[in-house]
Amino acid sequence: MVGDQDSVGALDPLVGYHLRRAFGAFSGDFTAAMEGTGMRQVLVGVLAVVARSPGINQGAVGRVLDIKRANMVSLINELVEAKLLTRETDPQDRRAFALAVTDRGREVLADSLARIEAHEARMLAGFTETERAALLELLRRIERRAGDSA
């Protein structure tokens, strides 16, 4: 039996409280999984989106990942400097840059995704496939709801 000192009281029924705790656990394990790579979640996200849509411009990547325009510039610069992305003037809109993943970027993305898959397997080891699918669907519903109110 859990003692009163371990109880979170009025916080226990609050979804946001448990989401924050779960995020903390996931985030800590993600950081450990990616240690030594120099990669962060946001950088993996940018690489994954560009790999899926070569030639996409950075504004579109930002919209897909919900990253503010001002932040996209430094993220793209970081990936270009690391030689994980190339950036060229978009021939159809000379004000925009077309992005592409380099060979090195594809290697880093593949390694990052393998590490992330192992991380998620650890974190969700006690979940059935049905529970994992249900969790993803519930989280996506929250994301869509947040998008609808923006």
DSSP file with accessible surface (Angstrom, degrees, kcal/mol):
  #  RESIDUE AA STRUCTURE BP1 BP2  ACC     N-H-->O    O-->H-N    N-H-->O    O-->H-N    TCO  KAPPA ALPHA  PHI   PSI    X-CA   Y-CA   Z-CA
    1    1 A M              0   0  236      0, 0.0     2,-0.4     0, 0.0     0, 0.0   0.000 360.0 360.0 360.0 135.7    0.0    0.0    0.0
    2    2 A V        -     0   0   99      1,-0.1     2,-0.0     2,-0.0     5,-0.0  -0.613 360.0-128.2 -79.3 132.1    1.2    3.4   -0.9
    3    3 A G    >   -     0   0   25     -2,-0.4     3,-1.7     1,-0.1     4,-0.5  -0.308  23.6-105.5 -76.5 163.8    1.6    5.8    2.0
    4    4 A D  G >  S+     0   0  149      1,-0.3     3,-1.1     2,-0.2     5,-0.1   0.816 118.2  65.7 -58.1 -31.0    0.1    9.2    2.2
    5    5 A Q  G 3  S+     0   0  158      1,-0.3    -1,-0.3     3,-0.0    -3,-0.0   0.745 101.9  49.4 -66.4 -19.3    3.5   10.8    1.6
    6    6 A D  G <  S+     0   0  104     -3,-1.7    -1,-0.3     2,-0.0    -2,-0.2   0.542  89.3 105.6 -93.6  -7.6    3.6    9.2   -1.9
    7    7 A S    <   -     0   0   75     -3,-1.1     3,-0.1    -4,-0.5    -3,-0.0  -0.475  55.7-159.1 -77.3 140.9    0.1   10.5   -2.9
    8    8 A V    >   -     0   0   45      1,-0.3     3,-2.2    -2,-0.2    -1,-0.1   0.323  29.9-166.1 -97.4   5.3   -0.2   13.4   -5.3
    9    9 A G  G >   +     0   0   43      1,-0.3     3,-1.8     2,-0.2    -1,-0.3  -0.175  68.3  13.6  55.7-122.1   -3.7   14.0   -4.0
   10   10 A A  G 3  S+     0   0   90      1,-0.3    -1,-0.3     2,-0.2     4,-0.1   0.662 123.3  64.7 -65.5 -14.7   -5.7   16.3   -6.2
   11   11 A L  G X  S+     0   0   74     -3,-2.2     3,-1.9     1,-0.2    -1,-0.3   0.750  79.8  84.1 -77.2 -23.9   -3.2   15.9   -9.0
   12   12 A D  T <  S+     0   0   98     -3,-1.8    -1,-0.2     1,-0.3    -2,-0.2   0.847  92.0  42.6 -54.3 -42.1   -3.9   12.2   -9.4
   13   13 A P  T 3  S+     0   0  104      0, 0.0     2,-0.6     0, 0.0    -1,-0.3   0.511  90.2 108.0 -83.1   0.8   -7.0   12.6  -11.7
   14   14 A L    <>  -     0   0   88     -3,-1.9     4,-1.7     1,-0.2     3,-0.2  -0.662  54.8-160.3 -86.7 117.7   -5.4   15.3  -13.8
   15   15 A V  H  > S+     0   0   98     -2,-0.6     4,-2.9     1,-0.2     5,-0.2   0.911  91.2  56.6 -60.0 -44.2   -4.3   14.2  -17.3
   16   16 A G  H  > S+     0   0   49      1,-0.2     4,-2.4     2,-0.2    -1,-0.2   0.886 103.8  53.5 -58.7 -38.7   -1.9   17.1  -17.8
   17   17 A Y  H  > S+     0   0   30     -6,-0.2     4,-2.2     1,-0.2    -1,-0.2   0.951 112.9  42.9 -60.8 -46.9    0.0   16.1  -14.6
   18   18 A H  H  X S+     0   0   81     -4,-1.7     4,-2.8    -7,-0.2    -2,-0.2   0.862 111.5  54.6 -71.6 -33.7    0.4   12.6  -15.9
   19   19 A L  H  X S+     0   0   74     -4,-2.9     4,-3.0     2,-0.2    -1,-0.2   0.922 109.1  48.9 -62.3 -43.0    1.3   13.8  -19.4
   20   20 A R  H  X S+     0   0  153     -4,-2.4     4,-2.4    -5,-0.2    -2,-0.2   0.933 113.1  46.3 -63.1 -43.8    4.0   16.0  -17.9
   21   21 A R  H  X S+     0   0  137     -4,-2.2     4,-2.1     2,-0.2    -2,-0.2   0.924 114.3  47.6 -64.9 -43.2    5.4   13.1  -15.9
   22   22 A A  H  X S+     0   0   51     -4,-2.8     4,-2.9     1,-0.2     5,-0.2   0.919 111.1  51.7 -64.3 -42.1    5.3   10.7  -18.9
   23   23 A F  H  X S+     0   0  124     -4,-3.0     4,-3.4     1,-0.2     5,-0.2   0.920 108.2  52.0 -60.4 -42.6    7.0   13.4  -21.0
   24   24 A G  H  X S+     0   0   42     -4,-2.4     4,-2.3     2,-0.2    -1,-0.2   0.920 111.7  46.0 -59.8 -43.7    9.7   13.8  -18.4
   25   25 A A  H  X S+     0   0   54     -4,-2.1     4,-2.0     2,-0.2    -2,-0.2   0.938 116.4  44.8 -64.8 -45.9   10.3   10.0  -18.4
   26   26 A F  H  X S+     0   0   57     -4,-2.9     4,-2.7     1,-0.2    -2,-0.2   0.919 113.3  50.9 -63.9 -44.2   10.3    9.8  -22.2
   27   27 A S  H  X S+     0   0   34     -4,-3.4     4,-2.6    -5,-0.2    -2,-0.2   0.918 109.5  49.3 -63.0 -44.3   12.5   12.9  -22.6
   28   28 A G  H  X S+     0   0   45     -4,-2.3     4,-2.0    -5,-0.2    -1,-0.2   0.921 114.2  44.8 -62.2 -43.4   15.2   11.6  -20.2
   29   29 A D  H  X S+     0   0   39     -4,-2.0     4,-2.5     2,-0.2    -2,-0.2   0.890 111.7  53.5 -69.9 -37.3   15.4    8.2  -21.9
   30   30 A F  H  X S+     0   0   12     -4,-2.7     4,-2.0     2,-0.2    -2,-0.2   0.944 107.9  50.8 -60.2 -46.8   15.4    9.9  -25.3
   31   31 A T  H  X S+     0   0   90     -4,-2.6     4,-0.5     1,-0.2    -2,-0.2   0.919 111.6  47.4 -59.0 -43.0   18.3   12.0  -24.3
   32   32 A A  H >< S+     0   0   55     -4,-2.0     3,-0.9     1,-0.2    -1,-0.2   0.908 110.5  52.4 -64.7 -40.5   20.2    9.0  -23.0
   33   33 A A  H 3< S+     0   0   14     -4,-2.5    -1,-0.2     1,-0.2    -2,-0.2   0.843 114.4  42.1 -64.4 -32.7   19.5    7.1  -26.3
   34   34 A M  H >< S+     0   0    7     -4,-2.0     3,-2.3    -5,-0.2     5,-0.5   0.420  82.9 139.3 -96.4   2.4   20.8    9.9  -28.4
   35   35 A E  T << S+     0   0  148     -3,-0.9    -3,-0.1    -4,-0.5    -4,-0.0  -0.147  71.8  14.5 -53.3 134.0   23.9   10.6  -26.3
   36   36 A G  T 3  S+     0   0   83      1,-0.1    -1,-0.3     3,-0.0    -2,-0.1   0.328 104.8  90.6  86.0  -6.9   27.0   11.4  -28.3
   37   37 A T  S <  S-     0   0   38     -3,-2.3    -2,-0.1     2,-0.2     3,-0.1   0.694  83.7-134.8 -92.4 -23.0   25.1   11.9  -31.6
   38   38 A G        +     0   0   59     -4,-0.5     2,-0.3     1,-0.3    -3,-0.1   0.489  63.1 130.6  78.7   2.7   24.5   15.7  -31.3
   39   39 A M        -     0   0   16     -5,-0.5    -1,-0.3     4,-0.1     2,-0.3  -0.708  37.3-170.8 -95.8 142.4   21.0   15.0  -32.4
   40   40 A R     >  -     0   0  108     -2,-0.3     4,-2.3    -3,-0.1     3,-0.3  -0.816  40.2-100.5-120.2 165.9   17.9   16.4  -30.7
   41   41 A Q  H  > S+     0   0   92     -2,-0.3     4,-2.5     1,-0.2     5,-0.2   0.897 121.5  51.4 -53.5 -45.4   14.2   15.6  -31.3
   42   42 A V  H  > S+     0   0   50      1,-0.2     4,-2.3     2,-0.2    -1,-0.2   0.891 109.5  49.5 -64.3 -38.1   13.6   18.7  -33.3
   43   43 A L  H  > S+     0   0    3     -3,-0.3     4,-2.6     2,-0.2    -1,-0.2   0.912 110.7  49.5 -69.0 -39.8   16.6   18.0  -35.6
   44   44 A V  H  X S+     0   0    9     -4,-2.3     4,-2.7     1,-0.2    -2,-0.2   0.919 110.5  52.5 -62.4 -41.2   15.5   14.4  -36.2
   45   45 A G  H  X S+     0   0   20     -4,-2.5     4,-2.4    -5,-0.2    -2,-0.2   0.929 109.6  47.3 -60.6 -45.5   12.0   15.8  -37.0
   46   46 A V  H  X S+     0   0    0     -4,-2.3     4,-2.6     1,-0.2     5,-0.3   0.947 113.3  48.2 -63.0 -47.1   13.4   18.2  -39.6
   47   47 A L  H  X S+     0   0    0     -4,-2.6     4,-2.8     1,-0.2    -2,-0.2   0.919 111.5  50.8 -59.1 -42.9   15.5   15.6  -41.2
   48   48 A A  H  X S+     0   0   38     -4,-2.7     4,-1.8     2,-0.2    -1,-0.2   0.912 111.7  46.6 -63.5 -42.1   12.6   13.1  -41.4
   49   49 A V  H  X S+     0   0   22     -4,-2.4     4,-1.5     2,-0.2    -1,-0.2   0.933 115.0  45.8 -67.6 -42.9   10.3   15.7  -43.0
   50   50 A V  H  < S+     0   0    0     -4,-2.6     6,-0.2     1,-0.2    51,-0.2   0.915 110.4  53.9 -67.8 -38.7   12.9   16.7  -45.6
   51   51 A A  H  < S+     0   0   41     -4,-2.8    -1,-0.2    -5,-0.3    -2,-0.2   0.879 110.4  47.7 -61.9 -36.1   13.8   13.1  -46.3
   52   52 A R  H  < S+     0   0  214     -4,-1.8    -1,-0.2     1,-0.2    -2,-0.2   0.805 125.5  28.7 -73.6 -29.0   10.1   12.4  -47.0
   53   53 A S  S >< S-     0   0   44     -4,-1.5     3,-2.0    -3,-0.2    -1,-0.2  -0.578  79.3-161.8-135.0  71.1    9.7   15.5  -49.2
   54   54 A P  T 3  S+     0   0   99      0, 0.0    46,-0.2     0, 0.0     3,-0.1  -0.250  80.2  29.1 -55.1 139.0   13.0   16.4  -51.0
   55   55 A G  T 3  S+     0   0   37     44,-3.4    45,-0.2     1,-0.3    -5,-0.1   0.331  85.0 144.9  91.5  -6.1   12.9   20.0  -52.3
   56   56 A I    <   -     0   0   29     -3,-2.0    43,-2.5    43,-0.4    -1,-0.3  -0.269  48.9-121.0 -61.1 148.6   10.5   21.1  -49.5
   57   57 A N  B  >  -A   98   0A  42     41,-0.2     4,-1.9     1,-0.1     3,-0.3  -0.583  19.2-112.4 -93.2 161.8   11.1   24.7  -48.3
   58   58 A Q  H  > S+     0   0   33     39,-0.7     4,-2.5     1,-0.2     5,-0.2   0.829 114.8  59.0 -66.2 -27.8   11.9   25.5  -44.7
   59   59 A G  H  > S+     0   0   19      2,-0.2     4,-2.1     1,-0.2    -1,-0.2   0.918 106.9  47.4 -64.2 -41.6    8.6   27.3  -44.2
   60   60 A A  H  > S+     0   0   19     -3,-0.3     4,-2.5     2,-0.2    -2,-0.2   0.898 110.3  52.2 -66.8 -39.2    6.7   24.2  -45.1
   61   61 A V  H  X S+     0   0    0     -4,-1.9     4,-2.4     1,-0.2    -2,-0.2   0.940 109.1  51.1 -61.1 -44.3    8.9   22.1  -42.8
   62   62 A G  H  X>S+     0   0    4     -4,-2.5     5,-2.6     1,-0.2     4,-0.9   0.895 109.7  49.3 -60.5 -40.4    8.1   24.6  -40.0
   63   63 A R  H  <5S+     0   0  178     -4,-2.1     3,-0.5     3,-0.2    -1,-0.2   0.925 110.6  50.1 -66.1 -42.6    4.4   24.3  -40.6
   64   64 A V  H  <5S+     0   0   96     -4,-2.5    -2,-0.2     1,-0.2    -1,-0.2   0.915 121.5  33.8 -60.7 -42.8    4.5   20.5  -40.6
   65   65 A L  H  <5S-     0   0   57     -4,-2.4    -1,-0.2    -5,-0.2    -2,-0.2   0.409 108.7-120.0 -95.9   1.0    6.4   20.4  -37.3
   66   66 A D  T  <5 +     0   0  154     -4,-0.9     2,-0.5    -3,-0.5    -3,-0.2   0.937  59.2 152.4  58.0  50.0    4.8   23.5  -35.8
   67   67 A I      < -     0   0   28     -5,-2.6    -1,-0.2    -8,-0.1    -2,-0.1  -0.944  48.9-111.5-111.9 131.7    8.1   25.3  -35.5
   68   68 A K    >>  -     0   0  156     -2,-0.5     4,-1.7     1,-0.1     3,-0.7  -0.285  25.1-118.6 -62.0 145.5    8.1   29.1  -35.6
   69   69 A R  H 3> S+     0   0  200      1,-0.3     4,-1.3     2,-0.2     3,-0.2   0.875 112.6  55.0 -52.7 -45.2    9.7   30.7  -38.6
   70   70 A A  H 3> S+     0   0   82      1,-0.2     4,-0.8     2,-0.2    -1,-0.3   0.866 109.6  47.4 -61.1 -35.8   12.4   32.5  -36.6
   71   71 A N  H <> S+     0   0   87     -3,-0.7     4,-1.9     1,-0.2    -1,-0.2   0.803 102.0  64.8 -75.6 -29.0   13.5   29.1  -35.0
   72   72 A M  H  X S+     0   0    3     -4,-1.7     4,-3.0     1,-0.2     5,-0.3   0.886  94.2  60.1 -62.2 -37.7   13.6   27.3  -38.4
   73   73 A V  H  X S+     0   0   65     -4,-1.3     4,-2.7     1,-0.2    -1,-0.2   0.946 108.4  42.2 -58.0 -49.7   16.4   29.5  -39.7
   74   74 A S  H  X S+     0   0   67     -4,-0.8     4,-2.4     2,-0.2    -1,-0.2   0.884 114.4  51.9 -68.6 -34.8   18.8   28.4  -36.9
   75   75 A L  H  X S+     0   0   13     -4,-1.9     4,-2.2     2,-0.2    -2,-0.2   0.939 112.4  44.9 -65.5 -45.0   17.7   24.8  -37.1
   76   76 A I  H  X S+     0   0    0     -4,-3.0     4,-2.8     1,-0.2     5,-0.2   0.929 112.3  52.3 -64.9 -43.4   18.3   24.7  -40.9
   77   77 A N  H  X S+     0   0   49     -4,-2.7     4,-2.9    -5,-0.3     5,-0.2   0.921 108.9  51.1 -56.7 -43.7   21.6   26.5  -40.5
   78   78 A E  H  X S+     0   0   70     -4,-2.4     4,-1.7     1,-0.2    -1,-0.2   0.921 112.9  44.5 -60.9 -44.2   22.7   23.9  -37.9
   79   79 A L  H  <>S+     0   0    2     -4,-2.2     5,-2.9     2,-0.2     6,-1.2   0.866 114.3  49.0 -71.4 -34.9   21.8   21.0  -40.2
   80   80 A V  H ><5S+     0   0   38     -4,-2.8     3,-1.7     4,-0.2    -2,-0.2   0.935 110.7  50.3 -68.1 -45.4   23.5   22.6  -43.2
   81   81 A E  H 3<5S+     0   0  152     -4,-2.9    -2,-0.2     1,-0.3    -1,-0.2   0.854 109.3  51.6 -61.7 -33.2   26.7   23.3  -41.2
   82   82 A A  T 3<5S-     0   0   51     -4,-1.7    -1,-0.3    -5,-0.2    -2,-0.2   0.433 115.1-121.1 -80.7  -0.8   26.7   19.7  -40.0
   83   83 A K  T < 5S+     0   0  152     -3,-1.7    22,-0.4     2,-0.2    21,-0.3   0.799  82.8 117.6  62.2  34.6   26.4   18.7  -43.7
   84   84 A L  S   <S+     0   0    9     -5,-2.9    18,-1.9     1,-0.2     2,-0.3   0.653  76.2  30.0 -98.3 -22.8   23.2   16.8  -43.0
   85   85 A L  E     -B  101   0A   3     -6,-1.2     2,-0.3    16,-0.3    16,-0.2  -0.958  67.2-145.1-131.6 153.6   21.1   19.0  -45.3
   86   86 A T  E     -B  100   0A  55     14,-2.9    14,-1.8    -2,-0.3     2,-0.4  -0.886  13.0-158.5-111.9 152.4   21.6   21.1  -48.5
   87   87 A R  E     +B   99   0A  78     -2,-0.3     2,-0.3    12,-0.2    12,-0.2  -0.987  16.7 167.8-133.8 120.6   19.9   24.3  -49.1
   88   88 A E  E     -B   98   0A 135     10,-2.4    10,-3.8    -2,-0.4     2,-0.1  -0.954  45.7 -89.3-130.7 152.8   19.4   25.8  -52.5
   89   89 A T  E     -B   97   0A  60     -2,-0.3     8,-0.3     8,-0.3     5,-0.1  -0.357  48.5-114.6 -59.5 131.0   17.3   28.7  -53.8
   90   90 A D  E >   -B   93   0A  23      6,-2.9     3,-0.9     3,-0.6     6,-0.3  -0.578  17.7-146.1 -69.7 120.7   13.9   27.3  -54.9
   91   91 A P  T 3  S+     0   0  105      0, 0.0     3,-0.3     0, 0.0    -1,-0.2   0.767  98.6  48.1 -63.2 -22.4   13.7   27.7  -58.7
   92   92 A Q  T 3  S+     0   0  182      1,-0.3     2,-0.2     2,-0.0    -2,-0.1   0.639 126.2  24.6 -92.7 -14.8    9.9   28.3  -58.4
   93   93 A D  E X   - B   0  90A  53     -3,-0.9     3,-2.8     3,-0.2    -3,-0.6  -0.723  66.4-166.8-148.6  93.9   10.2   30.8  -55.6
   94   94 A R  E 3  S+     0   0A 191      1,-0.3    -1,-0.0    -3,-0.3    -2,-0.0   0.601  87.7  63.6 -64.5  -7.8   13.5   32.6  -55.5
   95   95 A R  E 3  S+     0   0A 215     -6,-0.1    -1,-0.3    -5,-0.1     2,-0.2   0.584 100.2  64.1 -86.3 -11.5   12.6   33.9  -52.0
   96   96 A A  E <  S-     0   0A  16     -3,-2.8    -6,-2.9    -6,-0.3     2,-0.4  -0.721  76.6-128.9-113.2 161.5   12.5   30.4  -50.6
   97   97 A F  E     - B   0  89A  82     -8,-0.3   -39,-0.7    -2,-0.2     2,-0.4  -0.926  13.3-141.0-110.6 134.1   15.1   27.6  -50.1
   98   98 A A  E     -AB  57  88A  18    -10,-3.8   -10,-2.4    -2,-0.4     2,-0.3  -0.795  23.4-150.7 -90.9 132.8   14.6   24.1  -51.3
   99   99 A L  E     + B   0  87A   1    -43,-2.5   -44,-3.4    -2,-0.4   -43,-0.4  -0.810  17.7 176.6-108.6 148.0   16.0   21.5  -48.8
  100  100 A A  E     - B   0  86A  33    -14,-1.8   -14,-2.9    -2,-0.3     2,-0.4  -0.991  30.4-116.8-146.3 148.4   17.4   18.0  -49.4
  101  101 A V  E     - B   0  85A  10     -2,-0.3   -16,-0.3   -16,-0.2     2,-0.1  -0.693  30.5-137.1 -85.1 134.4   19.0   15.5  -47.1
  102  102 A T     >  -     0   0   30    -18,-1.9     4,-2.4    -2,-0.4     5,-0.2  -0.328  28.7-101.3 -79.9 171.3   22.6   14.6  -47.9
  103  103 A D  H  > S+     0   0  111      1,-0.2     4,-2.0     2,-0.2     5,-0.1   0.930 128.4  49.3 -58.4 -43.7   24.0   11.1  -47.9
  104  104 A R  H  > S+     0   0  137    -21,-0.3     4,-2.6     1,-0.2    -1,-0.2   0.906 108.3  54.0 -62.0 -40.4   25.5   11.8  -44.4
  105  105 A G  H  > S+     0   0    0    -22,-0.4     4,-2.8     1,-0.2    -2,-0.2   0.896 106.3  51.5 -61.6 -39.5   22.1   13.1  -43.3
  106  106 A R  H  X S+     0   0  125     -4,-2.4     4,-2.6     2,-0.2    -1,-0.2   0.908 110.6  49.0 -64.9 -38.9   20.4    9.9  -44.4
  107  107 A E  H  X S+     0   0  124     -4,-2.0     4,-2.5     2,-0.2    -2,-0.2   0.934 113.2  46.2 -64.3 -46.0   23.0    7.9  -42.4
  108  108 A V  H  X S+     0   0   16     -4,-2.6     4,-2.9     2,-0.2    -2,-0.2   0.911 113.0  50.1 -64.3 -42.0   22.4   10.1  -39.3
  109  109 A L  H  X S+     0   0   16     -4,-2.8     4,-3.0    -5,-0.2     5,-0.2   0.938 110.8  49.0 -62.6 -44.9   18.6    9.8  -39.7
  110  110 A A  H  X S+     0   0   62     -4,-2.6     4,-2.1     2,-0.2    -2,-0.2   0.927 114.0  45.8 -61.4 -43.8   18.7    6.0  -40.0
  111  111 A D  H  X S+     0   0   70     -4,-2.5     4,-2.3     2,-0.2    -2,-0.2   0.929 113.6  49.7 -64.1 -43.4   20.9    5.8  -36.9
  112  112 A S  H  X S+     0   0    1     -4,-2.9     4,-2.6     1,-0.2    -2,-0.2   0.926 110.6  49.1 -62.1 -44.8   18.7    8.2  -35.0
  113  113 A L  H  X S+     0   0   70     -4,-3.0     4,-2.8     1,-0.2    -1,-0.2   0.887 109.8  51.8 -64.9 -36.9   15.5    6.3  -35.9
  114  114 A A  H  X S+     0   0   55     -4,-2.1     4,-2.1    -5,-0.2    -1,-0.2   0.926 111.9  46.8 -64.4 -41.7   17.1    3.0  -34.9
  115  115 A R  H  X S+     0   0   84     -4,-2.3     4,-2.4     2,-0.2    -2,-0.2   0.896 112.9  49.6 -64.9 -40.7   18.0    4.6  -31.5
  116  116 A I  H  X S+     0   0   28     -4,-2.6     4,-3.0     2,-0.2     5,-0.2   0.901 108.6  52.3 -67.2 -40.6   14.5    6.1  -31.2
  117  117 A E  H  X S+     0   0  139     -4,-2.8     4,-2.4     2,-0.2    -1,-0.2   0.926 111.7  46.6 -60.7 -42.4   12.8    2.7  -32.0
  118  118 A A  H  X S+     0   0   49     -4,-2.1     4,-2.2     2,-0.2    -2,-0.2   0.916 112.2  51.4 -65.1 -41.1   14.9    1.0  -29.2
  119  119 A H  H  X S+     0   0    3     -4,-2.4     4,-2.6     2,-0.2    -2,-0.2   0.939 112.1  45.5 -59.9 -47.6   14.1    3.9  -26.8
  120  120 A E  H  X S+     0   0   62     -4,-3.0     4,-2.3     1,-0.2    -1,-0.2   0.883 109.2  55.5 -67.6 -35.7   10.4    3.5  -27.5
  121  121 A A  H  < S+     0   0   58     -4,-2.4    -1,-0.2    -5,-0.2    -2,-0.2   0.915 111.2  45.7 -61.5 -41.6   10.6   -0.3  -27.2
  122  122 A R  H >< S+     0   0  126     -4,-2.2     3,-1.1     1,-0.2    -2,-0.2   0.944 115.1  45.9 -62.9 -49.1   12.1    0.2  -23.7
  123  123 A M  H 3< S+     0   0   55     -4,-2.6     3,-0.2     1,-0.2    -2,-0.2   0.801 121.8  36.5 -68.3 -29.2    9.6    2.8  -22.6
  124  124 A L  T >< S+     0   0   19     -4,-2.3     3,-2.3    -5,-0.2    -1,-0.2   0.118  76.9 123.1-111.0  22.5    6.6    0.9  -23.9
  125  125 A A  T <  S+     0   0   82     -3,-1.1    -1,-0.2     1,-0.3    -2,-0.1   0.813  75.2  50.6 -57.2 -31.8    7.8   -2.6  -23.1
  126  126 A G  T 3  S+     0   0   74     -3,-0.2     2,-0.4    -4,-0.2    -1,-0.3   0.402  93.6  96.5 -88.5   5.1    4.7   -3.4  -20.9
  127  127 A F    <   -     0   0   89     -3,-2.3     2,-0.1     4,-0.0    -3,-0.1  -0.763  67.7-135.7 -98.1 141.4    2.2   -2.3  -23.6
  128  128 A T     >  -     0   0   74     -2,-0.4     4,-2.7     1,-0.1     5,-0.2  -0.411  33.5-105.8 -78.9 166.7    0.4   -4.6  -26.1
  129  129 A E  H  > S+     0   0  150      1,-0.2     4,-2.5     2,-0.2     5,-0.2   0.892 124.1  53.0 -60.3 -37.5    0.3   -3.5  -29.7
  130  130 A T  H  > S+     0   0  113      2,-0.2     4,-2.4     1,-0.2    -1,-0.2   0.925 109.8  46.9 -64.9 -42.5   -3.4   -2.6  -29.1
  131  131 A E  H  > S+     0   0   97      2,-0.2     4,-2.8     1,-0.2    -2,-0.2   0.911 112.1  50.4 -66.0 -40.8   -2.5   -0.4  -26.1
  132  132 A R  H  X S+     0   0   69     -4,-2.7     4,-2.5     2,-0.2    -2,-0.2   0.928 111.5  47.9 -63.1 -43.9    0.2    1.3  -28.1
  133  133 A A  H  X S+     0   0   58     -4,-2.5     4,-2.4     1,-0.2    -2,-0.2   0.905 112.4  49.8 -63.1 -40.9   -2.1    2.0  -31.0
  134  134 A A  H  X S+     0   0   48     -4,-2.4     4,-2.6     2,-0.2    -2,-0.2   0.918 109.9  50.6 -64.7 -42.5   -4.8    3.3  -28.6
  135  135 A L  H  X S+     0   0   61     -4,-2.8     4,-2.6     1,-0.2     5,-0.2   0.941 110.9  48.9 -60.5 -46.5   -2.2    5.6  -26.9
  136  136 A L  H  X S+     0   0   69     -4,-2.5     4,-2.7     1,-0.2    -1,-0.2   0.917 111.6  49.3 -59.5 -44.0   -1.1    7.0  -30.2
  137  137 A E  H  X S+     0   0   78     -4,-2.4     4,-2.1     2,-0.2    -1,-0.2   0.921 111.3  48.9 -63.7 -42.6   -4.7    7.6  -31.3
  138  138 A L  H  X S+     0   0   92     -4,-2.6     4,-1.8     2,-0.2    -2,-0.2   0.928 112.7  47.7 -63.7 -42.6   -5.5    9.4  -28.0
  139  139 A L  H  X S+     0   0   59     -4,-2.6     4,-2.5     1,-0.2    -2,-0.2   0.912 110.1  52.4 -64.9 -40.2   -2.4   11.6  -28.3
  140  140 A R  H  X S+     0   0  116     -4,-2.7     4,-2.9     1,-0.2    -1,-0.2   0.872 106.1  54.8 -62.8 -36.7   -3.2   12.4  -31.9
  141  141 A R  H  X S+     0   0  144     -4,-2.1     4,-2.3     2,-0.2    -1,-0.2   0.905 108.3  48.2 -63.6 -39.9   -6.7   13.5  -30.9
  142  142 A I  H  X S+     0   0   87     -4,-1.8     4,-2.5     2,-0.2    -2,-0.2   0.936 112.0  50.0 -64.1 -44.2   -5.2   15.9  -28.4
  143  143 A E  H  X S+     0   0  130     -4,-2.5     4,-2.3     1,-0.2    -2,-0.2   0.925 111.5  47.8 -59.3 -46.5   -2.8   17.2  -31.1
  144  144 A R  H  X S+     0   0  122     -4,-2.9     4,-2.3     2,-0.2    -1,-0.2   0.906 110.7  51.8 -62.3 -41.7   -5.7   17.7  -33.5
  145  145 A R  H  X S+     0   0  191     -4,-2.3     4,-1.4     1,-0.2    -1,-0.2   0.918 110.0  48.9 -61.2 -42.2   -7.8   19.5  -30.9
  146  146 A A  H  X S+     0   0   57     -4,-2.5     4,-0.6     1,-0.2    -1,-0.2   0.897 111.5  50.2 -65.2 -39.1   -4.9   21.8  -30.1
  147  147 A G  H >< S+     0   0   50     -4,-2.3     3,-0.6     1,-0.2    -2,-0.2   0.852 106.7  55.3 -65.5 -35.2   -4.5   22.5  -33.9
  148  148 A D  H 3< S+     0   0  133     -4,-2.3    -1,-0.2     1,-0.2    -2,-0.2   0.836 109.1  46.8 -67.5 -30.9   -8.2   23.2  -34.2
  149  149 A S  H 3<        0   0  102     -4,-1.4    -1,-0.2    -3,-0.2    -2,-0.2   0.532 360.0 360.0 -90.8  -5.6   -8.1   25.9  -31.5
  150  150 A A    <<        0   0  119     -4,-0.6    -3,-0.0    -3,-0.6    -4,-0.0  -0.261 360.0 360.0 -77.0 360.0   -4.9   27.6  -32.9
